């Protein structure tokens, strides 16, 4: 299978990219190409212009800014996987990356490409939702920050304008020693998740949970933060039966149904995986894991 005909553009600066986006009809951006190339070949997308970002300067970096991490939009998933900064400050992302595709996929795939593609079953959008990440985009009027909660506007549709480029991601680090876990169920290792769960926990000296984040991926058009469960977790002590009871709220999610799984099955997976993620995160926070 071959892609439809298109004009190819190879800019070397963010300014050139923004200029092309503002002047061309029906353009598509090429980052890692792990999603775009199959979609081109299967004629799911038929752009008139493809703008290659791989020679654009200054979009690949991982910066430790003390209490936060700043990541360039063209940073490869493989670089994130092996980054000591990510392992130390955002171990949830490292956990999730081990379930993204295969080595060859992560060698090419970028964080910006994954977030812009915004597949509801993808791992990195779920991680960014769990961490309340901020997406940095740049357009003709300069840069602007988009809280991740506002970033998905519809199925596989981010809140970027047609002449804007995702240039970076900001993630606030949780306290040192926090618990984390990313678990998913997929048809085979490396596939997109049918359902996933991302958990973050901070635990006090008495073992009680003081802060919680729980995100379910793959069930809706965007990752779902389980705010009701997060609030109920405060003051809990990691009792598995109590966690099981709290996670029953996942059965109320308005879940998608498709050829791979019914909405009821996704609700069931969300319930089970959320509990498993919370148990694992609590054990890590308390030194049991």
KADA-V245657 format. One line per field, one symbol per residue. ss: DSSP state (@ for helix, = for strand, . for the rest). phi: phi as a letter, one per 40 degrees, with the letter a starting at -180 (. if undefined). psi: psi as a letter, one per 30 degrees, with the letter a starting at -180 (. if undefined). A space follows every 10 residues. Layout:
ss = ???
phi = ???
psi = ???
This chain:
ss = ......===. ...@@@@@@@ @@@...==== .....@@@@@ @.......== ==........ .===...=== ==...=@@@@ @..@@@@@@. @@@@@@@... ..@@@@@@.= @@@@@@@... ..@@@@@@@@ ...======. .======@@@ @===..==.. ....====== ==......== =====..... ....====== ===.....== =======... ...==.@@@@ @@@......@ @@@@@@@@@@ @@........ ..@@@@@@@@ @@@@@@@@@@ @@@@@....
phi = .bcccacbbb cbacdccccc ccbccfcbcb bcgcbccccc ccgcbbccbb bcccbccgbb abbcbgcabb bccccccccc cbccccccba ccccdcccbc fbdccccbcb cccccccfcc ccccdccccc cfcbcbbbbc chcabbdcdc ccbadfbccc ccbbbcbabb bccccdgcca abbabbcadg cdccababbb bbbcccgccb aabbbbbgcb cadbcccccd ccccgcbgcc cccdcccccc ccccccbacc accccccccd cccccccccc cccccbgcb
psi = klllklkkki lgleeeeeee effkkhlkkj cfgfeeeeee eggekilfkk jkgfgkkggj ljkjhcglkk kkfgkkeeee egkeeeeefi feeeeeffgj bleeefeekl eeeeeeehkf fleeeeeeee ghlkkklkaf gallkjkeff ekfajhjlhk lfglkjflkk kkklkkglkl kjklklelkf lkkeklkkkk kkklfgfkkf kkkkkklffa flkjkieeee effkflggke eeeeeeffff ffkillkafe kleeeeeeee eeeeeeeeee eeeeeggf.
